[in-house]
Every structure is written in C-alpha cells, then in structure tokens.
C-alpha cells in the first residue's frame, strides 16, 4: 500500500527514511490519523509513504517489516513533524540518538524491490476468486461482511451478502475481496470470524445455533417439496437490486455491453420473465439506458461528453434509439410506451395543458390592457399618463411637462400643463 500527497514526481529517485510506529496492533488507526494530518504538515510539499502490508483480514493488519514504514519527501523538516501524530514514534536514527542528522536512509532500489514483492503478493491474493467463492469485503460501508460471488468480470465482482433481514448485492473491485473458500460450508455466515471457528471447536451443536443465518447456499424449495406456499418462502420479489437501473448498470460495468439496443433486449427479457420490477412505461427504460451509458461508460472514456446528443454526434447513429424501438422488441409486453398522468381532480395531462393555455391567454390579455392604459390620456390635460409623476404611495402628481404646440394648435408657445388633479380619474 502506498499513500501519496502532492506532486510525488518531485521525490522520485530520492532515498527513503524509516518511520517507527508505536505498536503493530494499531497500524490501521495510526494510518487513518496520518492521512488526515498530511495536509496540515506538508501543505505544498509532496510526500510518499510505503506500507508493506503482508496480510489483511478481520481486525488484522500485518506488515512485513514489523512496526516500520518507509517515507520520503523533499522537505526533511516536515518529515520530522510526523512524530506529532498519535501512534508515530519518530524517524529511525543511528544508535537511538534521536538526532535528525543521524536519521538512517534506505536506498530507493531496495524499497522498490519491496514494493514489487508487495504488488505480486497482492495479485496472488485474488487468485482463486470465482463465481460461487466465499469472500470477505475489506473496505467500504459493508466492510468485514462475508458473502458469495455471483458475477465476476473486468476486474469487478458482484457479491451477495444475506443478512438477517435483507439481502445486499454489492458491486466492488475484485482486489477489495479476501478469498475465504477454505471455510467449511456449515460456517459460511455473513459474520464469519475466529469466534465462529472457536464456537465450532467448543460446542458440538454449533451448526444448530447458526442454522437460521446459514442461508448462503440454501436452494429455493420447489412446489412439491414445500409444505407452505412458495411465495411465502421466497424473499421479496422486488428489491433495490431488482430494478431496471441496477440491471442496466450491471450490464454496462460488469458484462461490458455498450450498444443501447442490446441492453434494451436484455431489459425486455428480464421484464417479461418478471426478474425485475416493471416501470410505469418504456420511456423510463429509455431514459435509464441513456443516462447509465453516459455516466458509467462514455463520460469515463471521453471527458468532452456533456449529453447523449454528443455521443450520437461523435460515435455514430448506432447509439440513437427511442422508446418506440424498445416497444417493438416484444409486442406482447404489456407496458405502455407513455402513460397519461392524472391529476387529483381526475383531469388528464391534455386537460391540464388546455387549462394552462387558457391561463396564458388571460395573462396575455391583462398585459395588453395594461399597455393600453399607459397610452391613455390623462383626462384633464393632453399628456400621456406616464408623463405624470407618481408618489411613493402610488398616487398621481401634477405633471411638469409642457403642453405641445402640435397638440394645442391655439397655443403659440409651450406652457406648463394646467392639470390640477392628483389622483387617477375614476371611470
């Protein structure tokens, strides 16, 4: 494991220093505190930290070099400040003098050899993980849970974790899994740990005690074998993982399908077999396929993609499709292309649009009336109403404009307006 902060290209080729930790049992918690403190200690200076992890499991984080890490940076004084982090002792020095000038350096070629060995060990760790393997999740919200691998491909896997009250389908990289296929089938529960192993060693009836939680490999009962209705024995038919969105995402990320119509065929087949929950209409499926293709595939390979139209322009018309084309894949599929949303008062969408047009028409008429009012004459003088000043209360004031000789032909010179009213004349 390598932690990097800043532009680590500046430290390539530099020698490393050994950083001593307080205890091998608190390596993980110390590394978390270190990751949070790097920004405050190094600021703009880069740092590279190599953690030679040899084994990782439930509550275990073993290093091949004991309680020692390898660190390097172009700012030596900042490296000395690492001892301020709880769990870190200091840089290793000659003869335990603790003098900065006596800090022991390690050649880069030696550390690079350790890094290569750690990478090779990590690659071997995931060998043997396949469909049906019993694994443990190492990182994430479901960390330390155990489950069965259902799908694997392109460096990613889907793990089913069956808890007491729900079932989780977790999509994660294969490197985030620990292979536990050596565990006996009667111990494969989601909380598998050394405590479960000790329970089986000390108690001969341990299998009966965890029987309720042991449902990972339990087959689905048939109608002839079941004494109760099959619907009651099966888990919920529709869950968060049995939706159009989850299926499309799985087809894109794991199975590598990128043609929209091929994805649509798989979705229609799943809808027909009732494997996933049917949406209100096929237009929803059309939108989901577009969005998932854009977010999970094209945006990752091309940062200039902003919308699905950009995909059609750049990658060809083979990515152009519609909800009508999805409907033609299976005409027996009883899902409409579009649905009419009904209001609480029973009106359809068309009725709402008509009423909306009426409202717009009324607003337009009101605006026209207001425009006409602005062009109206005052009533006592021959100026427009906008020529009058308006008080802060909204009432009319005496106008200060001069009467135009063009309007008043009998006036030879322009004179002030003689209007004496302060309020609008009521009609």
N, C-alpha and C positions, 0 to 999 in steps of 0.2 A: 504494500500500500504506500502511495506517495501523496503527500499533501503539498500543494503549491500555492504561493501567494505572490502576486505581482508578476513582472516580466522575468520569468525564470531563464530566458535565453541569456541574460546578463551573467548568470552564475555557472553556465556550462563550462566544464573543464576545471573549475575550482576544486580544491581539496575539501573534504568533509571534516566535521567535528562530531565527537560522540557526546550525546546528551544523556545523562543518567536520570532515570525515573525513581521515585521513592519506593514503589512496590510493583511486582509483576501482576498482582491481583487487581490493581486499579488502573491498568493501562487504558482501557476504553474510556473511563470517566475523565482521565487526565487528557486524553486526546481531544475530547469534546471541549474542555476548558481551553485547551491550546488553540483550537480552531477559532473560538470566539475572541481570543486575546491577540491574535496575529495582527489584525488591522490597527489596534492601538499601539502596538510595539514597533512595527516596521513601517507603517504609513506608506511611503512611496518606494521603499526598498524591497527587493524580492527576497524570498526565502523558499527553500526546498527541503522537505523533511521526508526521509525514507523510514518506514516502519516495517521491518522484516517479519510479517505475520506467517507463522508456520502452521497454525491450526486455529479454527474458529468454530464454536458450537454454542450451545445454550450456556450462558454465563461463563464462557471461557474465551480468552483472547491471548493465545500463546505466541511469544516471539522467539525467533531462532537465536537471537543474541542476548537473551535474558532481559534485564531492565534497561536496555540501552537503545537509543535511536541515533540516526545519522542526520545531521543538519548542516546546511551551508548557506551563506549569504554574502553579499558584497559589503555589508555593514556589520563588522565584528562586535561593536559595542551593543548593537541591538540583540545579537545572539546571547550576550551575557545577561540580558534582561529576561531571558526565558525562565530563569530560576525564580522569578517573581510569581510564576503560575503555580497554583497549588498542585502538588504531585511531581513537580520537576525539582531535582536537586541542583545540578549545575553542569557545566561542561567538564568532561574528564580531563584532568591535568596530570602531569608527571609527579609521582610520589605523593599524591594527595596534598599538594601545596595550595590548591585553590587559587593560584595566581593566574590571571588571564594570559600572561606572557608564556606560561608553561602548558597551555592547552594543547592536547595531543591532536594532531591532524592525521587523517586517513586518506590515502591516495584515491583519486576518482576511479581508477581502473579496478581497484579491489571492490569498491562499493557497487560499481556497475555489474561486476560478476555476481554479487549477492542479489541484485535486482533481477538479473536474468534467471537465477535459480528460483526466486520467489514467483516470477511470472510462469515459469514452467510448472512449478508445484500447483499454482492456481489453475492452470489449464488441465492438469491431471485430476483436479478435484471434481470437475464437472463431467468427467468421462464416466459413462455408465448410466447417466440420467436419460431416460427414455419414457415413452408413454406407459403409464402404469407404475412408475417408480414412486416410492415413498420418500418425500423430501421435507426439509425444513426451510422456512423463509428466514434469511439472515438480516434483511433490512426492510424498513417501511412500516406502515401502520399495523400490519399483521405479522410483525417480527416474532420469531420463535414459534409460530404456529406450524403445524405439520399437515400435509395433505398429499393427494395423489395427482400426478401429472396427467392431464387429459389430452393436451395438444402441445406439440413442440415443433419449432421450425424457425429458421433465420435468426438464431441466437436468442429467441424468446420462447417462453412457455406459459401455458395456462394451467394453473394448479387449482384443484377443487378442495376447499377446506370446509369440512362439515362440522359445525359447532352444535351445541345442544338445541338451539332454537332456530338456526338459519344455516344456509349453505352459501359460501363465498367462492366466486370464480375470480382468482387473482391472476392478472397478466403481468409478468415480470421477466427480466433477463435471466437466462439460464445461470449466469455467473452469480446471481443472487440466491442460489439454491444450494443446499447441502444434501448430498445423496445419503439416504438412510435405508437403502434397500435391504441391508443386512438385518433389519429389525424383524422379528417374527410377526406373522400376520395377526396373532391374537393380542399384540401390544400396539398396533398401529392406530393410536388415537391422536387427536389433534394436539393434545397436551403432552405428548411423549417426552420423557425426561429421565434422568437417572433415578428419580423417585419411583417411576413406574417399574423400572428394572428391579429396584430393591423390593418393591411390593410383590412381584412375582417370585422373588427368591425367598421371601419370608412367609408368604401366605399361599397355600396351595389352591385356595378358592379365589385368587385374584382375577381370573378370567370372568367369573360371575359378577364381580364387583364393578368391572368396567364394561360389561356387556352392553349396557344401554348406549354408551358412547362409541362402541365399536361398530360403525356403520359404513366404513370407507369402502369395503369390498362386498357389502351385502347385496345380493341380487334382488331385482324387483320381482315380487311374487306374481305368479300367473293367476288367471281367474279360477283355475281348477284347484290350485294349492291354497288360495286364500279363503279363510273362513268368514272374513268381513269384506265389504265392498272394496274393490281395488282403488277407487277414488279416495277412500279414507286412508289407505296405507301409503299411497304415494305422497311425496311432498307437494307443495303448491305448484300448480301447473305453470303459472306465470310469475316470474320473479324479475328482479332488475337485470339479471343476466339473460333472460329470455325475451329480449326486445329486439326490434329492428336495428336500433343503434348499436347494441352490443354485437349482433351478428355481423353487421357491415364492418365494424371496427376490427373484428376478429379476421374477417376475410381479407382486409387490406393489410393489416400489420403482420399477421401470422402466416396466412396462406398465400400472400403476395398477389392477390387479384387486383388489377387496376383498370380493367375495362368495365365501364358502368353497366352495360347490358348483361355481362356475365355475372356481375354481382347481383343485378336485378333478378336474374334467373334463379340464383340460389335463394334469394329472399322470397320469391314467389313459391318456390318448392317448400320452403320452411313454413310459409303461411298456410299452404294447402294441407301439409301434414300436421298442422297445429302445434309445431315445435316452439313457435314464438307467438307473442300476443299480436293480434291483428290491429292495425291502426284504424282510424276513422275513414281514411281514404288513401288512395295510392299516391296522391300528390305529396303526402307526408313522407312516404318512402322515397320518392323522387328527390325531395329536399335533403333528406338524411344522407342519401348516397352522394349527392353533390358536395355537401359540407364535409363529410368524412374524407372523401377523396382529396379535397382541397387542403384540409388541415393536417391529415395524417400521412399524405404522400407528396403532393406537388409542392406544398409550402416548404418541405424539408429539402427537396432537391433543387428548388428554384425560389430564391428569396424575392424575386420580382413579381411573383404571382400575388395578385390582390383579390381577384374574384374568379368565379368559374368561367366567366367570359374570356378572361385572359388565357385560361387553359385551352379553350376551344381554338382561340386565335393562334396560339403558339404551338400546340401539339396536334392539331388536326380535328376534323369534324367527326372522327370516330368517337370522341368523347361527348358529342352532342346527342342528347336523348330527351325524352319527355315522359310524362305520366301516362299518356295515351299508349306509348310503345310498351310500357310495363304492363298495361291492361291487356294488350294483345298477346302477351306471352301465355296467358291462360284465361280464356274467356269464361271458364266455369268458376273462376274465383269470385266469390260474392262480396267483393269490396268495391265501392264506387270510386270513380276517378276523383270526383269532388263531392263535397257534401254541402247542403244548404243550412247555414246556421240560423236557428230560430230564436227570436227574442223571447223575453219573459211574457210579453203580451201576445205571443203567437205569430207575430209578423215574420216574414221570411227576409232574407238578405235583400231580395229585389224590392220588397216593400219599403225596407229601410232606405234603400238608395233613392226611391221615388220621393219619400218624405224629406230626405236630405236635399234633393234638388229643389223642392218647394221652399225649404228654409233659405237656401241660397238665393232663390228668386226674390223672396221677400226682402232679404237683406240688400239685394241689388236695387230694388225699388226705393227702399229707405235712403240709400246713398244718393240716388238720383233726385229725390225730393230735397235732400239737404243741399245738393248743388244748386237746385232751382232757388231755394231760399236765399242763398248767398248772392244770387244775381238780382233778386228783387230790389225794388227801390224802397227808400226809407218810408215814404208815405206823406211826409211833410216837406222834405227837401228833395232835390233831384239827384242825390248821390246814392251809390250802392250801399248796402247795409254794412259791408266790410270797411267802408270809409269811416264809420263811427268808431270811436274808441269804446272799449268795454272795461268796466270797473272790475275790481277783484271779486266782487260778488256776482258778476256776470250780467250786470245791467248795462243798458246803452248810455253813452255820454254824448255831449254835444260834439258834433264833428268840427274839425278845424280846417277842412279842405275849403277851397274857394269854388264858387259856382262857375261852371264852364260857360263862356260866351256862346259856344256851339249849341249848348242845350237851351240856354236862355237868350234867345235872339234879341230880346228887348233890353238886355243889359249890355252896355257898351264896354264896361270894364269889369274885370273879375272882382267879385266882392265876397266877403265871408258868408258862410251858409247861415240862414236865418232860423234853422231848425232849433226849437226850444224844448223838445221832448227828451226825456231821459230814459224812458222805457219803451220797449217794443210795443207797437200799436196792436191791440187785440183785434183779430178778425172775427 
